Amino acid sequence: MSPSGHETLEVVGLSKRFGGLQVFQEISFTLPQGEVLGVIGPNGAGKTTLINVISGKLAPTAGRVLLGRREMTGQPLHAVSRAGIMRSFQQTNTFSTASVGENIARAITFSGGGSAAWQAITGMLDEFELAPRLDEQSDKLPYGLQKMLGLVLAFVTRPKVLLLDEPAAGLEGRERGRVDSFVRHAREELGCSVLIVEHDMDLIRRLCPNILVLDAGRLLASGPPAEVLARKDVIDAYVGAVEEEVA
Ligand SMILES: Nc1ncnc2c1ncn2[C@@H]1O[C@H](COP(=O)(O)OP(=O)(O)OP(=O)(O)O)[C@@H](O)[C@H]1O
């Protein structure tokens, strides 16, 4: 990790419109290297689209994305991922009919890694119960393991910034703890920054020193979760509904 934090992600005045639908507008924030930032908000608030735009999958309508002051705006997905911004998906992102091992090998090849890259994930493969399943077809894995494989595939590319889209969705209690562990690995071993879109408020409180709240495409609030989640406008827009659903 760079102590100077030179791989800061900067999002400046970012807007995205699909035809007549303004999905989000004028979103600005910075994610310093090695930090974890949560993004929450109601369904349809624009969170996944924000990840799609930062990752280069979609071009913004306005605004800029910079990594370590390098211009990422408008660059295609493969160029942005090679620069070090890597996303995971709400759904799993494996080549479904390939084996677990083949998927990992492809991701390592994509990032120019070799045997050291395999060694670097030995502990994680054991911990996430993927080690005994390397020969199994990826889409035959239980859902929770497919999600962990998706995270491991992002990890082996050694990203500078990881964008995680609902990593805990569909996971049960013990499996959710693996998301915490994965984020710890990413920070400690890669020095990587992590942006997490999530509806699981406990996970957000555990992992994120700071959060952003998106509501109807606007940045409603930002700051530490204890502070932000207690705000009346945030409770009205989002938190009350989510915590009622969970109760
Ligand atoms: N490619 C697209 N073309 C047109 N509209 C889209 C497209 N992708 C998303 N949208 C719309 O943009 C809005 C924001 O969607 P988005 O998936 O970003 O929300 P979200 O905050 O991630 O929601 P959720 O929490 O349910 O995942 C929605 O109204 C959605 O229908």
The ligand as a MOL file (V3000), in Angstrom:
LIG
                    3D

  0  0  0     0  0            999 V3000
M  V30 BEGIN CTAB
M  V30 COUNTS 31 33 0 0 0
M  V30 BEGIN ATOM
M  V30 1 N -29.4420 0.1880 -18.8810 0
M  V30 2 C -30.4920 0.8410 -18.3780 0
M  V30 3 N -31.3540 1.4740 -19.2020 0
M  V30 4 C -32.3950 2.1680 -18.7040 0
M  V30 5 N -32.6830 2.3230 -17.3830 0
M  V30 6 C -31.8420 1.7180 -16.5260 0
M  V30 7 C -30.7070 0.9500 -16.9550 0
M  V30 8 N -30.0560 0.4770 -15.8590 0
M  V30 9 C -30.7600 0.9330 -14.7940 0
M  V30 10 N -31.8080 1.6720 -15.1850 0
M  V30 11 C -32.7670 2.3520 -14.2990 0
M  V30 12 O -32.0090 3.2360 -13.4750 0
M  V30 13 C -32.5900 3.3140 -12.1630 0
M  V30 14 C -31.5350 2.9870 -11.1210 0
M  V30 15 O -31.2240 1.6010 -11.1990 0
M  V30 16 P -30.0650 0.9610 -10.3250 0
M  V30 17 O -30.0560 -0.5080 -10.6520 0
M  V30 18 O -28.8130 1.7060 -10.5160 0
M  V30 19 O -30.6000 1.1800 -8.8590 0
M  V30 20 P -30.0800 0.5760 -7.4850 0
M  V30 21 O -29.9770 1.7010 -6.5340 0
M  V30 22 O -28.8440 -0.2320 -7.7220 0
M  V30 23 O -31.2620 -0.3910 -7.0690 0
M  V30 24 P -31.2500 -1.7900 -6.2380 0
M  V30 25 O -30.9660 -1.4470 -4.8080 0
M  V30 26 O -32.6430 -2.3000 -6.4450 0
M  V30 27 O -30.2070 -2.6950 -6.8730 0
M  V30 28 C -33.7630 2.3420 -12.1650 0
M  V30 29 O -34.9390 3.0940 -12.4240 0
M  V30 30 C -33.4770 1.4210 -13.3230 0
M  V30 31 O -34.6460 0.8820 -13.8800 0
M  V30 END ATOM
M  V30 BEGIN BOND
M  V30 1 1 1 2
M  V30 2 1 2 3
M  V30 3 2 2 7
M  V30 4 2 3 4
M  V30 5 1 4 5
M  V30 6 2 5 6
M  V30 7 1 6 7
M  V30 8 1 6 10
M  V30 9 1 7 8
M  V30 10 2 8 9
M  V30 11 1 9 10
M  V30 12 1 10 11
M  V30 13 1 11 12
M  V30 14 1 11 30
M  V30 15 1 12 13
M  V30 16 1 13 14
M  V30 17 1 13 28
M  V30 18 1 14 15
M  V30 19 1 15 16
M  V30 20 2 16 17
M  V30 21 1 16 18
M  V30 22 1 16 19
M  V30 23 1 19 20
M  V30 24 2 20 21
M  V30 25 1 20 22
M  V30 26 1 20 23
M  V30 27 1 23 24
M  V30 28 2 24 25
M  V30 29 1 24 26
M  V30 30 1 24 27
M  V30 31 1 28 29
M  V30 32 1 28 30
M  V30 33 1 30 31
M  V30 END BOND
M  V30 END CTAB
M  END
